[in-house]
């Protein structure tokens, strides 16, 4: 990354889980020190178990949710431990990537 841009390195964590597990994930985000997150409900996709539609059946607990958070690198280990424990027992996928932000104070 070009230092002239003035961006700060962070870690982005994205999780796709069933709606019924979304609250557990957001609780883990908070425990890891996140001051905010982004949630996209009713996501669609094709995965290991086939196609998943983004529309609601009867409630938001039956649909998939995409949850995203950006944290300083120091806060990631605890979050990943919790997410990996959850995903060992429940369906979902986890993506972790390096990212850069222009306003690091928004993420601390």
C-alpha positions, 0 to 999 in steps of 0.5 A: 500500500502506498503510504502517500494515501494516508490509509491505516491497515485494518482487518475485514471479517465477513460472515454469512450465517443463517438469520437465527445465528446473526445475533450471536455473530454481532455479539461476538463483534461487540465482544471483540471491540467493534464499535459498529458493523454492517448487516445485509439480510436476505442474501442469496447465493449458491454454496456447498448445500446448493442454492439459497434464496434471499427472500423471507419465508416466514421470518428473518431467522430462516434467511441468510445474513451477511455480516461485516466488520472492520477491526484493528489487527489486535482485536481479530484473534478473539473474534476468529476464535468465537466465529470458528467455534460457532461455524464448527457447529452451524452452517456458514462461511467466514472470510478474512482479509486485510483492508485499509481505512481512511478514518481509523478513529471510526473503528476504534 
